[in-house]
Amino acid sequence: MNDTAGRGSPWWPSAASEVVGVIGDPIRHSRSPALHNAAFRALGLDWVSVAFQVGTDAVDEALLGVRGLGLRGVSVTMPLKDAVAARVDRRTAAAEVLGAVNCVSVESGQLVGHNTDGDGFIGALARGAGLDAAGLRCVVAGAGGAARAIVLALADAGAAEVLVVGRNARHAEAAAALAGAAGRRGNASDAHGADLIVNATPAGMAGTEAAGDLPPIDPASFHAGQVVVDLVYHPRPTRWLTLAAAHGAVVLDGLGMLVHQAAAQVSLWTGRPAPLEEMWRVAQEPASPGV
């Protein structure tokens, strides 16, 4: 639907506007609505994206709300990706393998679960560091939904080795298995010999219990020639990335992955190519006060 009402009008958004949401806990820091709305504006669509605080105990009610309120879909962030995957009507191949959903679209009345995290990560890696994962030795900290998506994406991109570092041995081994022969459970000391190190845990994220934590890989082991990525983008940069840069590594925060996976979501919902450059422009703008 075209944005005929005009975003400057006091009557916008209206009952005719298409609505998508972003659900998670915490959600106040999320930049996803701004990215989606920038894309809708650039595409001339009368669509709006809003954030909803949803805890793990309210996933069923939230998905009922998607149906009942006529939303076109939702973006899903921590810690709801696994729970949503278990409750949608069907899952795409990647979401099925990962058991995690970061995007829901409504198609013919069904809630369809997608996972755009892996493609978003690979796109951000290429744009931010000019890096192709083929042949790389990689270490991923974490075994949750985002970590699993990255492990699978790195393996699909031809990484030589994907080592998963996690506190829970069973979860780390399950995540590593997604990389097939290239995957195995690793430990923090493996990072010294890696080409690419990724933090896919919430450690260091502002507004969470993990805000004061560092990821389980000591940045003192990093050195020049390595690329270090922290999926956390609030704050920017994280303390872990600052320490990694001080040891000579090339560092990327999670904003790039956020932009690229959000662009994929826009395309899934609207059927239109996402205006990636406009989304990047908005992503670089300072966050609103208090965010």
N, C-alpha and C positions, 0 to 999 in steps of 0.2 A: 504493500500500500504506500502510495506516495505521500510525502509530508506536505499535504495541501493546507493544513491548518496553520503552519508556520510556528517554529519553535519560539519565536518572540511573542506569540500571542498569549494573553492571560488565560485563554481557553485550552491551552496545550499543556500536558497531554489530555486528550479527550477520550470519550468512551469508544471512539473509533481507532484509537492508537493500539498498536500491537505491543504486548508487554513480554519481556523476558526477565528472568531474575538471576541473582547470584546468591547461593546459599552456602553457609559455613559458620564456623565458630572458632575464633572471633571473625568478624566480618567488617568492622568499621574501617580497617586499614585498606580494604580491597580497592584496587584501581580498576578492576574489571568493568564495573558499570561505566566509568569514564571512557574506557577503550571501546566498549560496545557502542556507546552513544556517539562517539566520534565517528565510528564507522557508519552508523545509521544516518547521521547528519550528512556525511560525505556522499552516501548513496542516495540521498534525497528520500529516505523512507520515514514514514510516520510510525516509528518504533521507539521504544524506550526501555532501558535496562535499569533495574533497581536492585539494591542489596537487601537481603533478608537474613537476620540472625536466626540460625536454626541449629539447635543442639542435637546430639546423637539420639536423644530420647524423643525427638519430634520429627524424625525423617518421614514416617508414615503420614503424619498430618500434612507435612509440607508437600509431599507428592500428591496427596489428595487435593491440596490447594491448587497445584499446577493444573490439574484437570478441571476442578470446580470453577476456578476463576478464568479459565480460558487462556492461560499463558501459552506462549509459543515454545517455551523451553526454559531451562535453567542451566547455568554454569555451576559446577559443584567444586568446592574447595575443602581443605582440611577442616575437620577430620571425618568427612561424610562420604568419601569416594567409595569405600568398600560397602557401606550400608546401602547407598543408593544403587550400587551394582546388583545387590541382592534383591532389590524391590522393583526394578523396572520390568516392563513387559518383555522386552528382548534386548539383546546386546549385540553390538558389532563384533567382528572377529577380534580386534585388539582388546576391546573391553572384556570380552569373554576370557581370553587368555590371561589378562591381568587381574581379573576379578575386581576391577576398579573403574569407576565412571567419573569423568570430570565434566561431562556435558550431556544433557538430556534434551532431545527434541521430541515434539509431539507430532506424530505422523499417523493419519487416519485413526485418531483417537487413542493410539498406543504411545506409551512412554518408551522411547528408544534410547539406550545408553551408549554413549561414544566415549572414546578416550583420545584426546588430542594432545596430551602431554608429551608423548614421545616425539611426534613430528615437530611440536613447538620447540622442544629442546634442541633437536638437530638443526632446525632453522636458525635458532638463536646462536648456536655454536659457530655455524658457518658465517653468519653476519658479524657477530661480535669479535671473533678471534680468527676468522678465515680458516677454520679448522675442519677437516674431513676426518671422521672417526675411523675410517678404514685403516687397519693395521696398528691401531693405538692400543697401549696397555692402559686400562682404565680402572679406577677405584671409585666405588660409589658408597657413600655412608648413608645408611638407612635401608629399610626393607618395606616401607609403606607403599601406598598407591603411587606416589610420584617417583619413588626410587625404582619400583618395578617397571614403570613405563620407560624410564631412562635405560635400565638394564636391557630391556627388550629392544629399544630403539638403537642402542649402541651395537648390539649383536647383529641386528638387521642391517646396520650400516657397515658391517665388516670389521668391527673391533677385534684385535687379536686376542685380547683377554679382558674379562670384566670381573673384577673382584668386588664382593659385597661385604662391607664392614657393618656389623650390627650387634647390639647387645644380646638379642635373642638368636641363638644358633639356628634353631629350626626355621625361623622366619628368614634369616639371612641366606640359608641354604636354599630355601624355596625361591627366593628372589633370584639368586645366582643361577638356578636351574633354567630360568627363562632365557638365558644366553646360550643354552645348549653346551656344546663342547668348550666354548670360550669362557664359560662361567664357573666360578667356584667361590666358596666363602673365603674371605681374606681377613687380614687384621690391619691395625693402624700402621704398622711398620712397613707395609707394602706400598704406602703412598710415596716413599722416597724414590722408588724406581718407576713410578707411573708417569705417563705422558699427560693424563687427564685425571683430575680429582674432583669429585662432585659431592657437595653436601646436599642430601635430599631429606634431611631431618629438620624439625622446626627449631632446633637450637639457635638462639640468638634473635628469634623473631620478637619484635616489640609487641607488647600487649598480651603475651602468653606466659605461662609458668616457666617456659624455657628461655625467657628473654635474657637472662644473665648467663646462660650456658654457652659453652663452645662445642662445636661438633666433635665427635669422637676421634678426630685425626688432628694431631698436634701440628700446627702450622710451622713450627720450628724445623720440621723435616722437609719443607718445601724448598725449591731452588729455581734458578733461572732455567728456562727451557720447558717448564711445566705450565699447563693451563689449569687454573683452579676456579671452579664455579660454585657459587652458593645460591641455591634456589630461593632463599629468603631475600626479599627486596624491601623490607621495612624493618630496620633502617637501611639506608643506602649510603655507604657500604656497611656491611656488618663488621664487627670487630675482627672476626675470623678472616675476612677478606683483606682487611687492612694489614693484619699480621702476615698474611700470605704474600701480599705485594711487597712488604718490607724485606722478605726473603728472596725477592727476585722473580716470583711467579707472575704470569699474566693472569689477571683476575676478571671475572664476569659475575655480575649479580643476577638475580632471578628475573629482572625486568624484561630481558629479551625473550625468555621462555614464555612469560606472561603474555607479551604482545603477540607472539607467533601462535600460541595455542588459542588465544582469544580470537585471532583472525580466522582460524579454522572453524571456531564455533559460529562466528557471524555467517560464514559461508554455508554451514550446515543448516542454520535457521532460515536464512533468506534465499538460498539458492543462487546467491550472487558472489562474485569474487570480492574478497574483502579489500578495502583500501589500506594496504599495509603501511604505506608511507605516512598517511594521515594519522594512523593509530600510533606509529612511532613518535610522531611530532607531539601528540598529546601525552604520551607516556613520559616524555622528557620534561614536561612542565612540572613545576613544584606542586606537591600535594596540597590540598586545601588545609587551612589551619585546623589543628587538632587531629589530623589524619596521619 
